[in-house]
Amino acid sequence: MKKMIRLITLGATMAVLSLPIMANSLLTGSELQDQCSEENKQAYYKAFLDNRKTDEPKAYDNAKKYLACPVAADVTEATKNIIAYLKKWAGSYEEGSRKQKLTTLLYTEHKYPEAYALGRELLAAEPENLKVLVDLGANGYLVQTLKNPQLNTEALNAARKAVALLESGKTIEDWQPLAGRDVAIAYLNYTIGVFTVDSDPSAAVKNLIKAAQFETPLKASPFTYSIIAGAYETGAYAKQSEAYKANFSGKDESPESKLALANINQLIDRMIDGYARAVALAGADSKFAAQKPQWTESLTTWYKFRNNNSDKGMTDLIAGILAKPLPPEPTPLTSLPAAPSTTPIGTTGTATNGTTASPTAPTGTQTAAPAGTATKTAGNKTPGGPNKPRKNHQ
């Protein structure tokens, strides 16, 4: 944290520090010669050495004063080495200040267009800078509200590349202001999930489930689970429902049709689980007043479908759902279960879920889903679009 405070201070003073250098260009020859006397240059270098570890802005100021002086034709080898070292140190300082500016734009000022513009510059110089990729990707889901396709693409690409680098074993020395690797992985996967849930909902489910594994505000956000439910609904369920209708509609029941229906029911159970979690986490919070009725409607529709058109037990399901682990994606059945379950959801799986959220998030307070995503996939539709469950799966 001390390092972070120091770096923030560095970024804030960059504009001021550049002024003495500009002023030097306006000096007369005699004034410049006086400022760049050997005695003064030695004083600049000594001040730089004295402050480079304890007061970096002051060290940078003295380094630039030294470097602003003209280099004599007969400069000594020792002086050449000093100049090379000061250039390298000042360059690293300036690069660090730019990276700290990116952090400030993303996490403090929430100026996403400016942040991504700076990110493009930084990644052009270092395409695999993991810290930059993590920061852009972890905050990426927030740019969706800006309706900027370029930023959406850049956010998704940054998140994907960051996840790939992390999975390959690369890491970051200082994760701040994120709490650590797990928090970064949660938000990176969430960004990937919300940006791909429309185009590839089945793949998005994997990212969204992973995002819900870690102790972040995402784990306690109803949007997370409504999007998971919606991804099942518009992805695997829609596909299998259409296949069921094409292969078995109007035909007598058979072992094959029963197996297909059993696999569909597994998906519906996951949808019920997701919508139940969304309703439970929404509670009476006014922040979710617009979405909760939609989630409740979807939950009721699917719950009744799985329980002989009855909602008996649904209230108890909602009350106890958060004590159960979030189920993983269902494993496709290759044979019918010996005794098909009539209780829909929430009893299988090894993934974890809960209601306690860490205060650490990319923006500090943001727990809502990106505009347009949750409501689009989380209950505005009749289940399965035109494939109403009772009509297709009697």
C-alpha distance (Angstrom), angle and dihedral (degrees) to the residues before:
residue distance angle dihedral
M1 . . .
K2 3.82 . .
K3 3.76 88.2 .
M4 3.80 90.5 50.4
I5 3.82 92.6 50.6
R6 3.77 90.2 49.0
L7 3.79 92.3 50.3
I8 3.79 92.2 48.8
T9 3.77 88.3 54.0
L10 3.80 89.6 50.2
G11 3.77 93.1 55.1
A12 3.79 92.9 47.7
T13 3.79 93.0 53.8
M14 3.83 98.6 47.6
A15 3.80 95.2 96.1
V16 3.79 92.4 50.0
L17 3.78 92.7 47.1
S18 3.77 92.4 55.8
L19 3.80 92.8 59.3
P20 3.83 98.9 77.6
I21 3.81 89.4 53.7
M22 3.78 92.4 52.5
A23 3.78 90.5 46.7
N24 3.80 90.5 55.3
S25 3.80 90.3 64.4
L26 3.81 89.2 61.1
L27 3.80 96.2 52.1
T28 3.78 122.0 108.3
G29 3.76 118.8 -114.1
S30 3.77 93.5 -100.7
E31 3.82 92.9 47.8
L32 3.80 91.9 49.2
Q33 3.78 90.5 47.5
D34 3.79 89.7 51.7
Q35 3.81 93.2 49.4
C36 3.77 90.6 46.0
S37 3.77 97.0 46.9
E38 3.75 113.6 137.2
E39 3.79 89.0 -110.3
N40 3.81 92.4 55.1
K41 3.80 93.4 44.3
Q42 3.77 90.1 53.6
A43 3.81 89.0 49.1
Y44 3.84 90.6 51.3
Y45 3.78 91.4 49.9
K46 3.80 93.3 46.9
A47 3.81 91.0 49.4
F48 3.80 88.8 49.5
L49 3.81 92.1 52.3
D50 3.80 91.7 46.1
N51 3.81 93.8 52.6
R52 3.82 107.5 30.3
K53 3.83 92.4 97.5
T54 3.79 100.9 32.6
D55 3.82 106.3 30.1
E56 3.79 111.0 21.9
P57 3.84 96.5 176.4
K58 3.82 90.4 56.3
A59 3.79 90.8 45.0
Y60 3.81 90.2 50.5
D61 3.81 91.1 49.5
N62 3.80 91.9 54.0
A63 3.80 92.8 43.6
K64 3.80 90.9 54.9
K65 3.80 91.7 47.0
Y66 3.79 89.3 54.1
L67 3.81 92.9 45.8
A68 3.81 91.9 48.6
C69 3.78 90.0 66.1
P70 3.81 117.9 96.1
V71 3.80 117.0 -105.2
A72 3.79 115.5 -122.7
A73 3.79 119.2 -130.2
D74 3.78 91.8 -122.4
V75 3.83 95.3 47.5
T76 3.79 114.1 156.8
E77 3.80 123.9 -113.8
A78 3.80 89.9 -113.6
T79 3.81 91.1 56.0
K80 3.81 90.7 48.2
N81 3.78 89.1 54.8
I82 3.80 91.4 50.0
I83 3.80 91.5 50.1
A84 3.82 92.3 48.8
Y85 3.79 91.6 48.8
L86 3.80 93.9 47.9
K87 3.81 91.4 48.9
K88 3.79 91.4 51.6
W89 3.81 93.6 46.1
A90 3.82 93.8 46.1
G91 3.80 90.7 47.7
S92 3.80 91.6 52.3
Y93 3.79 90.3 47.5
E94 3.79 92.3 51.7
E95 3.82 91.8 47.2
G96 3.79 90.4 50.0
S97 3.78 90.2 50.4
R98 3.80 90.6 53.4
K99 3.79 91.0 50.8
Q100 3.78 90.5 48.7
K101 3.78 88.7 50.5
L102 3.82 87.9 56.2
T103 3.80 90.0 54.2
T104 3.80 91.3 49.5
L105 3.80 92.8 48.9
L106 3.81 92.2 50.1
Y107 3.79 105.3 37.0
T108 3.80 104.0 26.4
E109 3.79 110.5 23.7
H110 3.84 97.7 27.3
K111 3.80 90.5 -144.4
Y112 3.78 95.9 152.3
P113 3.84 101.8 172.7
E114 3.81 90.0 52.0
A115 3.78 91.2 44.3
Y116 3.79 94.0 52.2
A117 3.79 91.4 46.1
L118 3.80 89.2 55.4
G119 3.80 89.8 43.1
R120 3.80 90.4 56.7
E121 3.80 89.9 55.1
L122 3.79 93.4 48.0
L123 3.81 93.4 47.2
A124 3.79 91.6 47.3
A125 3.81 87.1 62.5
E126 3.83 95.1 37.4
P127 3.83 111.5 20.2
E128 3.81 92.9 -177.6
N129 3.79 99.3 43.3
L130 3.80 96.3 143.1
K131 3.82 96.1 -164.3
V132 3.81 91.8 55.1
L133 3.81 92.1 45.0
V134 3.80 92.3 48.7
D135 3.79 93.5 49.1
L136 3.80 93.4 47.9
G137 3.80 93.2 43.2
A138 3.80 97.6 43.9
N139 3.80 90.5 53.7
G140 3.78 92.3 37.2
Y141 3.80 98.8 101.5
L142 3.81 89.1 61.6
V143 3.81 94.0 64.8
Q144 3.81 91.6 65.0
T145 3.80 90.1 84.7
L146 3.82 89.4 62.1
K147 3.83 91.8 67.2
N148 3.81 90.3 -137.7
P149 3.82 111.4 143.7
Q150 3.80 93.0 -163.9
L151 3.80 92.6 54.5
N152 3.81 90.5 45.4
T153 3.80 90.6 54.3
E154 3.80 93.1 45.6
A155 3.82 91.9 48.5
L156 3.81 92.5 49.7
N157 3.80 93.0 46.2
A158 3.81 92.2 48.2
A159 3.80 91.5 50.2
R160 3.79 93.3 47.8
K161 3.79 93.6 47.5
A162 3.80 92.4 46.3
V163 3.82 91.3 51.7
A164 3.81 90.9 48.4
L165 3.81 91.9 50.9
L166 3.80 92.4 46.8
E167 3.79 91.3 49.3
S168 3.81 89.4 50.9
G169 3.80 89.2 60.0
K170 3.78 102.3 -97.6
T171 3.78 118.3 137.1
I172 3.80 143.7 179.7
E173 3.79 125.6 -113.7
D174 3.81 94.5 -146.5
W175 3.83 117.7 27.6
Q176 3.81 95.3 -179.9
P177 2.92 133.3 167.2
L178 3.81 83.4 27.5
A179 3.79 113.8 70.6
G180 3.80 94.0 -124.6
R181 3.78 148.3 -64.5
D182 3.82 96.6 -46.7
V183 3.79 93.0 53.8
A184 3.79 90.3 48.9
I185 3.81 92.1 50.0
A186 3.81 91.2 49.5
Y187 3.80 94.3 53.1
L188 3.80 94.9 39.9
N189 3.80 90.5 54.6
Y190 3.79 90.9 45.3
T191 3.80 90.4 54.2
I192 3.80 90.9 50.1
G193 3.80 90.9 47.0
V194 3.80 97.9 50.7
F195 3.80 93.2 45.6
T196 3.82 94.4 49.3
V197 3.81 101.5 36.0
D198 3.81 92.1 96.3
S199 3.80 98.4 42.9
D200 3.81 99.0 36.5
P201 3.82 111.0 8.9
S202 3.80 94.4 168.3
A203 3.80 91.2 58.5
A204 3.81 91.8 41.4
V205 3.81 90.2 59.2
K206 3.81 90.0 66.3
N207 3.80 92.6 53.3
L208 3.79 93.8 44.2
I209 3.80 93.6 49.8
K210 3.80 89.4 49.9
A211 3.81 90.1 49.9
A212 3.80 89.6 56.7
Q213 3.80 93.9 54.3
F214 3.79 98.5 78.3
E215 3.79 133.5 69.1
T216 3.80 100.5 -99.1
P217 3.82 133.5 116.2
L218 3.80 86.8 -94.3
K219 3.79 88.4 71.1
A220 3.80 91.5 58.9
S221 3.80 97.1 39.5
P222 3.82 117.3 105.6
F223 3.79 89.0 -149.1
T224 3.80 91.0 67.1
Y225 3.80 92.5 60.0
S226 3.79 96.6 38.9
I227 3.79 88.9 55.5
I228 3.81 90.5 48.0
A229 3.82 90.2 51.4
G230 3.79 91.4 46.4
A231 3.79 91.5 48.9
Y232 3.79 90.6 54.9
E233 3.80 89.6 46.5
T234 3.81 97.9 50.6
G235 3.80 94.3 34.5
A236 3.79 125.4 38.3
Y237 3.81 95.7 6.0
A238 3.82 94.4 51.1
K239 3.81 91.0 47.8
Q240 3.79 95.9 47.5
S241 3.79 92.1 42.1
E242 3.79 91.5 56.0
A243 3.79 90.5 46.8
Y244 3.80 90.7 50.7
K245 3.79 91.6 51.1
A246 3.81 92.3 48.0
N247 3.81 95.5 47.0
F248 3.80 104.6 34.5
S249 3.80 110.8 18.6
G250 3.82 111.3 125.2
K251 3.80 92.7 7.3
D252 3.80 131.3 112.3
E253 3.77 116.6 -93.7
S254 3.79 113.1 -90.4
P255 3.81 137.9 174.8
E256 3.80 87.8 -98.8
S257 3.80 93.9 52.3
K258 3.81 90.6 46.5
L259 3.80 90.6 52.0
A260 3.80 91.9 48.3
L261 3.79 90.3 49.9
A262 3.82 91.3 48.0
N263 3.80 89.8 55.5
I264 3.80 90.9 47.8
N265 3.80 90.3 50.1
Q266 3.80 90.0 55.1
L267 3.79 88.3 58.7
I268 3.79 92.9 46.3
D269 3.80 88.7 52.1
R270 3.81 89.3 55.6
M271 3.79 89.8 49.5
I272 3.80 91.0 51.1
D273 3.79 89.3 49.3
G274 3.82 92.4 51.9
Y275 3.79 95.7 46.5
A276 3.82 91.3 45.2
R277 3.82 90.3 53.9
A278 3.79 91.0 48.0
V279 3.81 91.6 51.4
A280 3.81 92.6 44.9
L281 3.81 93.6 49.1
A282 3.80 92.7 44.5
G283 3.81 90.1 57.1
A284 3.77 111.6 153.8
D285 3.80 93.9 -34.6
S286 3.80 109.4 138.0
K287 3.82 90.2 -145.7
F288 3.79 88.5 74.7
A289 3.79 98.3 39.9
A290 3.80 92.5 114.3
Q291 3.80 96.3 47.6
K292 3.80 103.9 36.5
P293 3.84 95.7 74.4
Q294 3.81 89.6 52.9
W295 3.79 92.3 49.9
T296 3.80 91.0 46.0
E297 3.80 91.5 50.6
S298 3.81 92.4 51.4
L299 3.79 91.7 45.6
T300 3.81 91.7 50.4
T301 3.81 93.4 48.2
W302 3.78 95.0 50.9
Y303 3.79 95.1 38.4
K304 3.80 91.4 54.3
F305 3.79 90.5 47.9
R306 3.79 90.2 56.8
N307 3.81 94.4 41.9
N308 3.80 106.8 49.0
N309 3.80 94.2 -88.7
S310 3.80 91.6 -57.1
D311 3.79 128.3 122.3
K312 3.79 92.5 -160.3
G313 3.80 109.0 138.1
M314 3.81 94.9 17.3
T315 3.80 93.0 111.4
D316 3.80 90.1 53.3
L317 3.78 89.7 47.3
I318 3.81 91.5 55.6
A319 3.81 91.7 45.8
G320 3.79 93.4 53.9
I321 3.80 104.1 30.4
L322 3.82 96.8 95.9
A323 3.79 91.4 57.6
K324 3.80 89.4 61.5
P325 3.79 125.6 79.0
L326 3.76 118.1 -102.8
P327 3.81 104.1 -103.7
P328 3.79 119.0 -123.4
E329 3.77 122.5 -126.5
P330 3.81 109.6 -63.4
T331 3.78 118.8 -101.3
P332 3.82 109.0 -123.9
L333 3.80 111.7 -106.0
T334 3.79 118.0 -125.0
S335 3.81 94.7 -175.5
L336 3.77 134.7 24.7
P337 3.80 117.2 -91.1
A338 3.77 114.2 -108.2
A339 3.80 91.5 -122.1
P340 3.83 114.1 16.9
S341 3.76 112.1 -139.6
T342 3.79 119.4 -119.5
T343 3.80 93.4 -166.8
P344 3.75 106.0 90.3
I345 3.72 113.6 -147.0
G346 3.77 159.4 -14.5
T347 3.79 100.4 54.3
T348 3.78 103.2 98.7
G349 3.77 138.0 56.0
T350 3.75 140.0 65.1
A351 3.78 100.4 -120.9
T352 3.77 117.2 108.2
N353 3.75 132.9 -124.8
G354 3.76 136.8 170.8
T355 3.74 146.2 147.4
T356 3.80 103.9 -106.9
A357 3.77 111.0 101.3
S358 3.77 129.4 -163.8
P359 3.80 112.7 -125.6
T360 3.79 89.0 -130.7
A361 3.79 115.8 102.3
P362 3.77 133.1 143.4
T363 3.80 91.2 -99.2
G364 3.78 98.8 26.4
T365 3.79 95.6 -123.2
Q366 3.79 108.6 29.6
T367 3.80 113.0 114.7
A368 3.79 101.3 140.5
A369 3.76 121.6 103.2
P370 3.79 119.6 -108.8
A371 3.77 113.4 -83.1
G372 3.75 113.3 -88.4
T373 3.79 98.3 14.9
A374 3.77 104.3 82.7
T375 3.76 96.1 41.3
K376 3.77 93.1 44.9
T377 3.78 95.7 55.2
A378 3.76 102.3 21.4
G379 3.72 109.0 76.6
N380 3.77 112.4 -49.1
K381 3.78 91.5 111.6
T382 3.74 131.3 70.4
P383 3.83 101.3 -104.4
G384 3.75 110.2 -79.7
G385 3.79 93.6 3.0
P386 3.81 106.2 -105.3
N387 3.80 91.1 -0.4
K388 3.78 101.0 88.6
P389 3.80 107.1 -167.6
R390 3.80 100.1 -127.8
K391 3.78 91.8 46.9
N392 3.77 95.0 51.7
H393 3.78 104.2 32.2
Q394 3.77 109.1 40.4
